[in-house]
Amino acid sequence: MSRRARNSIFAAIIVLAAGCHGVPSEVIQPEEMAQLMADVHTGEALVDMNRREYETDSAKQAFKQSVYARHGVTSAQVDSSMAWYGRNITRYMDVYDRTIEILEHRLTETGNRVAAEAALSMAGDSVDVWPHPRYLAISPKSPTDIITFHFNADENWEPGDYYTWRTKILNNGGQSEWSIAGTYTDGSVETVYNGFGGDGRREILFRSDSTRTLRSLSGYMRAALPDEGPVRLDSIELVRKRLDPGHYNERYRQRRVSGYAEPDSTTTDSI
């Protein structure tokens, strides 16, 4: 056999081997399949905990279909993909292991979120209290393009505390919207708003009134989705610090709604 013939056969073997180990394009790809299976497992657990709400098979099926819709797939695609993975057990085990990894990560993040909520109740001059994952990727397939947080005050909050919400934005698709609102015990509300374009580190700062007592603090960020790929938020933080008299006059950037609890007497003033 000539060297050229041997090389041709060798090349054909490589192509066939690659084809055997690859995942066909019509099959849901491993990472997406693992994410889907993790969501299905989470959904099934939710159904088990709320059996009164999901008493009928149709209600359970509708819930599962909503999970599929979130991932942009159909029941037929899931069934055919599961059949393919069933015939390729090594690939299935890889997906299964990845699914377990995702679920364990979610449990860890849930624990971190509980710890962060407890952290806001701690005494201290500087506390990072962000209650959600530190890294987020938001795309058109995400359930929402809005990120939120909410905390209720306790005895460790002090008048004049200020809060800095920051992150590093990558692949920003336009102008993202940021806002923080503080509600006081007298019914008044203060808000600060900003919009950010481009990539890089961005932050918004809320300074509470040193003459009032905060009842709660909330915030939202609406991401600007790019034309291609997700917008990525890295190293997300929400840091609480105590009163800083040297910068207290920067509260002029905030807006106050007085008498919020009494709509008939509501007025809007600048700080």
Residue, then its C-alpha position, 0 to 999 in steps of 0.5 A: m500500500s502506498r504512503r498516499a493511500r495509508n495517509s488517506i485511510f488515516a485521515a478517514i479514520i480521524v474524520l470518522a472518530a471525530g464524527c462519533h464523538g461529536v454532537p449533531s447540530e440538531v441535538i441540544q448541545p451538552e452545556e445547554m442540555a445540562q442547563l435545561m436538565a438543571d432547570v427541569h430538576t429545579g422545576e420538579a422540586l418546586v412542583d413537589m413543594n406546591r402540589r396544591e397549585y400543580e394538582t393536575d397533569s396539565a398544570k405540571q405539563a404547562f410548567k414544564q413547557s414554560v421551562y422549555a420555552r425559556h430555553g427556546v426548545t420544544s418537547a420534540q427537540v428535548d425527546s429526540s435529544m434525550a434519545w441521542y444521548g441515551r444511545n451515546i452513554t458517555r456523552y450522557m454521563d458528561v451532561y449528567d455530571r455537569t447538571i449536578e455541578i450546576l445544581e450544586h453551584r445554585l445551592t451554594e449561591t443560595g447559601n451565599r445569598v442568605a449569608a449576604e442578607a444576614a451580613l446587612s444586619m451586621a454592625g461594621d463600617s464596611v459590608d458587602v451585602w450583594p445577595h445574588p451571584r457575583y457574575l451574571a450573563i444576560s441574553p434574549k433567552s434570559p427570563t428578564d433583563i432586569i436585576t433587582f435587590h431589596f432589603n428591610a432595615d433593622e437595628n444595625w442600620e444607621p442614618g447617613d449610611y451610604y450604599t455603592w452598587r458596582t460592577k464591571i460591564l462587558n459587551n454592553g449593548g447600549q445605555s443600561e439603567w440603574s436606580i436605587a430607592g430608599t424608603y424612610t419611616d416618615g413615608s418619604v422616598e429618595t431615589v438616585y438614577n443613572g445610565f451607563g454606556g460602554d464597557g468598564r467598571r460602573e457604579i451608582l451611589f445612594r447616600s441616606d438622609s442623616t436626619r431620617t431613618l431608613r425603612s427599606l432599600s431597593g434597586y434595579m438595573r436594566a441591562a442593554l442587550p447587545d446585537e450578538g452574545p450576552v451582556r456580562l456583569d462581573s464582580i458585582e458588589l453592593v457595599r454599605k458604609r457609614l456616614d461620610p461627612g466630607h461627601y454628604n453634600e453629594r446628596y444633591r444628585q438624589r430626588r425626594v418624594s415627600g409624604y409617599a404614604e399619603p398620595d393626596s399630599t405627595t410633592t416632589d422636591s430636589i435634595 
